[in-house]
Amino acid sequence: MASTDATSPKGPFRVPEGFLDPSNHWPFRLWQDGLAYTIDACQRTALVMDVLRQRGAQYHEHMAQTAPTVLSFESETVLDGATLPRPVNYALQRIIPPAGVELDLKKRPFVIVDPRAGHGPGIGGFKSDSEIGVALGAGHPCYFIGFLPRPIPGQTVEDVIAAEAACLEKVIELHPEAEGKPVVIGNCQAGWQLMMTAAIRPDLFGPIIIAGTPLSFWAGQRGKDPMRYSGGLLGGSWLTALASDLGAGLFDGAWLVQNFENLNPANTLVGKQYALWDKVDTEAPRYLGFEKWWNGHVLLNGEEIQYIVDKLFVGNRLATADIVTKDGVRVDLRAIRSPIIVFCSKGDNISPRRRRWAGSATCMKAWTTSAATARPSSTPCMKAWAIWASSSPPPWRGRSIASSRPTSISSTCCPPACTRRKSCRPRPPPPASRGRRATPTSCASPRAASMTWRRMCSRCRMMNAASPPWPACRG
């Protein structure tokens, strides 16, 4: 083959531009990218190890405090629960507004109660845009009900309920010129505890806001919400008693947190740690702040946790009004006369929506004493169901239900307070089968209860969702 020279018709041979640069060849680029990734991974890992070191030091510093809290606002103690006739480890604190924030003392005060479900207090005022921060920004006086890491010996759930009532009495006393009773916010465990308090002392409450709060502990979607099956699969509450005995009468809240983490082990072991590793340059402050609260465990008396498990999570006695205090008072959610706002999240696997909404619907089933409407509103990540139970006398009060019920719904099972009568479609009785005479149905049989359910409008079905296993006929 003849060589190509300068006189050749094809011209001289020219080396392509960049051909001799090794970075333009894929074997070298692969090695170069791999080296860069390895260096970046090592740097990220070192930074993550340093964040974990800070988390450990932060834990010891946090738990060494007498009253550890993640509250980011300054506060002063107004009422110490240890001084009450039935002492508890709770305390009422007044939130001192930050500089530049002016309060209107004529507005309703806000009282935020944090959950005592294994974690320490303060999550309700964890950030400036938290519940406390938003209420302060709107000019409302704010109070916070927190607790110490160790309970008072002999403290019970009923003692805590009495202490919360005393705190609300103190807030009402401090704000005689307010436009109404205080707005009370209960997060998670504090929500059902507040609902019990409101059922016993409804005169102390203005609007009630409960976020992530289970009320009907057996409700849920079949095949989902695994925590509601735990009581049956584990054989009842013997594990609770065992853990309390091992703690010499004290139950470590770390066991509750462990249950929460067991609902999604992948997130606990991999997801949360990888999110920190992936965004270690910006994620460290948020991670440390959350872990400060999540790992700041508190203790409960063995009697307290046994009461919670036996009467609520396993017994489901709150939704059925079967709880009677030692003073002889029945805890009936239908006694609540305040507006109730329930925040539910579809992604919450600890307190699914059905466990919260079904329990809240119980408050709306006293048809002859309150007029109630339900209005759903949705956001990208949360659904808020507002229940406005009117405290004014409804139009049918003082008359019998039969005289106030319109004839157009006489054949349906909707209550007289139903405002959607036109959507109620009565169905004829089932035809006789195999030559037998058709007998009138009653709500005693599953078939009849199922028919009653179908003959309700959609709203009345929702209101009766808290009556397992079959809704009672209200027709």
N, C-alpha and C positions, 0 to 999 in steps of 0.2 A: 504494500500500500504506500502510495507516494505521500510524502509528508507535505503538509500545507505550509507554505511560506508566505512572505509578504506579496509575492507576485501571483499567488494562486487566485483564481476567480472568486473563491469563497472568502478571501481575506485572511488576515493573520489570526492565530488562535489566541483568544482572550479568556482569562480566568474570570468567572462570574464574580460580580462584586459581593464581598462578604463571604466568599466560599471558604477562605482560609480561616475565618473566625469560628472557633469551635462552638460558641454559644448559639450558632444558627443551626446546629445539627441536633436532632431529637435525643440521641443518647446523652449528650452533654447537658441538654436542657432538663432531661429527666433527673440526672444526678444533681444538677444545680437546684431544681425545685425541691427535691427530696432533702437536700442539705438545709435549705431555707426553712422547710416545714419542721425539720428536726430541731433546729435552733429555736424556732418560735414555740414549739411544743415544750421544750425544756424551760424556756423563760416563763411561759404560762404556768407550768407545773410548779415552778419555784414561787411564783406570786401566789398561787392557790395555797401552797403550804404555809406561806406567811399569813394569809387571811385566816386559815384554820388555827394557826398559833394565836392570832389576835382573838379569835372566837373563844378559845380556851381561857385566855387571860381575862377576857371580858366576863365570862361566866363566873369565875372565882371572885372578881371584883363586885359583880352584881349581887351575888348571893351572900356576900359578906355584909351587906347593908341590913339595917334593922327592918326597914320597910321597902324592899326592892320594888321598883315600878319602872315602866317604860313611858310614863306620862311626860310629855314634852312641855307642859305648861306649869307655871308656878301655882302652888295651892296652899291653903291653910286649913287646918282641921277645925270643923265646926261642931261635930258630935262624934265622940269616941264610943264605939259599940261596947267596949269593955266596962263602961260605966252604967250600962242599962241594967234593969232588974234581971234580965236573962242575958248575961254577957256573951258577946260574940267577938270575932276578930275583924269585924267590919268597921269602917269609919266613913263619915260624911265629910267631904272636903269642898271648900269653895274655890273655884278656879279664879285666879287673879288675872284679869285681862292684860294682854301685852300692851306695850306702849302704842298709843295711837288708836286704840279701840275704845269706843265709848258705849256704855251700856244704857239701855232704857229700862228703868226699874218698873215701868208699867207693863212691860211685856211679860209673857209667861216665862218663868224660869225653866231651864232644861236640867234634867237629872239623868246622868249617864251611869249605868251600872254595868260593870265589866264581868265577864264569865269567870267562874271559879271551876274550871273543868280541866285542871291539871296545870294550866299556865298561871303566871302572875298577872297583876292588874296593870292597866294603863293603855291597852290597845285602843280604847275609845278616844284617846287623846294622843295617839302615837305621832301624828304629824300635824302640820298647820292646817291641812285640808281634811282633817278627820271630823268626827261628829262634833266634838267640842269646838274645834276651830271654825266650823261653818256656823254653829249657833252663836258663838261670840261675834263673828263677823256680821251677823244679822242684828246684833244689839241685845241679845238675850242673856240674862244672868245664867251662869252655868255652875252646876255642882256635880261632883263625882263621888260615887260610892265604891271604894276600894277595900282591900283586905290585906291582912298580914300572911306570911307564908305558913305559919303554924296556927291551928285552930285553938280556941279555948277548950280546956278539958270539959267534956260533957255537952259541948255545943251540938245542936241539932238543926235540921232544916227548918223546922217550925220556929226556932229561936231566930234564925236569920230572917225569916219572913217578918217576924215581929220587929226586928231591928230596922228593916227597910221601911216598914210603916212608920216607925219613930223618926226616921230620917226625913220622910216626906212631910210629916207633921212639922218638923223643924223648918223645912224649906217654906212651907205655907205660912208659918209664923213670921219668918223673916221678910216675906213679901206680901204684906196685907193689901197693897195697892195694885197688885198684879191683875191683869185683865181676866185671869182664869187660873185653874189649877195647873200644877206643873206638867210639862211634857216629859214623859219618862221613856228612856230608851234602854232596852235590855238586849244585850248581845249574847247569842248562843245560849249557854246554860242560864245566864241571868234572865233571859226572856221568859222561860217557863216559870222561873221563881217569881218574877214580877207579876205574871198572870195569876199565880196563886195568891199573891198579896192583893191584887186588884179584885179577885173574887171574894176575899174576906173583908177588905176595906175599900169598896168601890168609891167611897166619898173622897178619897185622897188623890185621885188620879184625874188628870186631864187626858189629852191624847196619849195613846200608848204606841210605841214603835218597837217592834221586835224583829231582829235581824238574825237569820240563820238559827231559828229557835224551833226545836221539835216540840210538838204539843200532842199529836196523836201518834204514839210510838209504834203502833202496829201497822200504820198505813204505809203504802209504798206500791211500787210496780212489781208484779210477779216476775221473778227471775233477775231482778235488779235490787239495788240498795242492800248490800250484803249485811250491813251492821244490824238490821232488824231481825236477822235470822240467828244472831250469835247466841241469844238467850236459850233458844231451843237446841241448837247444835252442841252447845257446851254444857248442857244439862242444868241450866238455871243459874243461880247466883252464888254457887259454892266457891267459885274462884275469887269472887269479891271478898267473901268471908276469910278465905285462906290468906289472901294478900294482906288483909287488915290484921290477922293474927300474926303473920310474919313480921309486921311492922309494930308489934306491941300495941295494937289498938289504933294505929295511924295508917292511913292508906296513902301511898305515894302517888302523886299526880302523874308521875312519869309513866305509870301503867296506862292511864287514859291516853296520853300522848302517843304511846306505842300502839294502842288500838287504832288511832287515827292514821298513823303511818302505815299500818298493815293493810289499810284499804287500798293503797297504791304503792306497793314496795318498789316498783320500778322508779317512781319519782323520788322516793326517799333515798334509794341506793345509787341511782344513776342520774335521773333527770335533773334534780336540784344541783348536784355537784357538777354536772356537765355545763349547766347554764352559767355557773360561776366561772368555770374554766374557759368557756367560750367568750365571755364578756368580762374578763377579770379586770380590765382597765377601768370599767365604769360600774360593775356590779357589786364591788366589795362593800361600799357603804350600805346599800339596800340589804345585802345578805347579812351583814353583821347586825343591822337593826332588827331584822325579823328574827334571827336566831337568838338575840337577846331576850325576846319575849317567848319564843317557842320553846326554848330550853330552860327558862326560868320556872322550874316546877315548884308547886306548892303541895301541902299536905291537907288531907281531910280526915276527920274522925271516922272510925270504922262504922259508927252508927249512922253518920250522914250518908256515906256512899251506899250502905246497905238499904237505907230508906229510898234513895234515888233509884237503885237498880230494881228493888222488889216492887215498889209502888208505881214506878214510871216506865222504865225501859222494858221490864218483863211483865209487870202487872197491868200497865196501860190504864191506871185508875184515874188519871187526871182527865182524860177525854170522856170517861164514863161517870164522872162526879162521884166516885166511890171513896175518895180520900176524906177522912174525918179527923180533924186535929184533936189533940189531947184535951182541948177546951170544949170539945163537942160541936165545933163548927164544921159544916160540910163545905168542901172546896168545890164549888160549882161555877164553871166558867160562864154560864149563862147569867150570873149575877153581875157581870161587868157591864157598865153602862157608858163607857168611854169609847171614843173612836179608836180603832185598832188598825195600824198599818203594818203589814207583814211583808218583809223583804225576802224573796226566795231566789235562789240561783240554780239554774239547770245543772250546772257543773258541780254542785255541792253533793258529795256522796256521804257526808257525815249526817246531815239533816236534809234529806230530799224534800222537794216541794210538797209532795203529798202528805208527809208527816207534819208539815207546818200548816198547810192550808186546810186540811181536814180537821185539825184541832181548832183552828180559828173559826171554822164554820160552826162549831158547837156554840160559840157565843151568839150566833144569829138565829138560834132555833127556838127562842122564846117568842113565838109569833104574837102573842096577845099583849106583850109588854114593851116591844120596841119595833120600830120600823127600820129595816136594814136593806141596804143596797150594796152591791159589790161591783167595783169597776176595775178591770185589769188595765195596766199600762205596761208597756214593754220597752226595754232599752236593749242595746246590743248584747249585754252580758247578764242582765238581771231583770226579773219580772217583779213588780211591786203590786201587791194586791191590797187595795185600801177598802176597809170595811167601816162604813160610817153608820154606827148604831145610834139613831136619833134618841136624845134624852127627852124630847118633847112628847106629850101624849099623842099616840097615833089616832087617826080618825075613828077607828072602831072601838077605842077603849070605852068601857062602860056599857057596851052592848054585847050580846052573846055572839059567839062565832057564827052560829047558824043564821042569825039575822043580818050579819054583816057580809056573809059570803054571797057573791053574785051568783045568780042561777046559771050563768054561762059556764061556770067551772064546777058545777055541782057533781059532775061525773068524773072529775079529775082528782088527783091526790095532791094538788098544790095547796099550800096554806092560804089563808085569807089575805096575808100581806103580799102575796105574789103580784108584781106589777106587770107581768107578761102573760096575762090571761089568754090573749089571742094565740099565743104560741103553744098553749096546752091543747093537745089533740086527744080527746077521750077515745078509748078503744072499746069495741063491744066485748062482752064476755066470751070466753072460749066456747066453741060449739061442743055439743055432746059427742062423746066418742063411743063407738061400738054399741050404739043404741041406748046408752045410759043417759039419764037426765043430767043436764048441766047443773052443778051446784054453785051457789055463790062462793067466790073466793075470799079468803081472809089473809091478813098479813102474817099468819102463823106458819104458812108453808113457804118453802123457797120459791116455788113456781108463782104463787100469788105475790110474794114480795118482788120477784123479778118483773111481773106485770105492773105492779105499782110503780116501780122504778121507771119503766118505759112510759108510763102515763104522766110523768112529771115533765115540766119544761126543763130546759138545760140548766137554768139558774137554780131551780129547786133541787135538782139532782146534786149540784155542787154543794148546796147547803146541807143536804142530808148525807154527804159523803163520810161524815164522822160517826155514823151509826152502824158499826159492823155487827153481824155480817150482812144484814138486810135492812134497808131503810124502813122506818115505821110509817104506816099510812097516816097521812095528815088530812085526808079528805073527809 
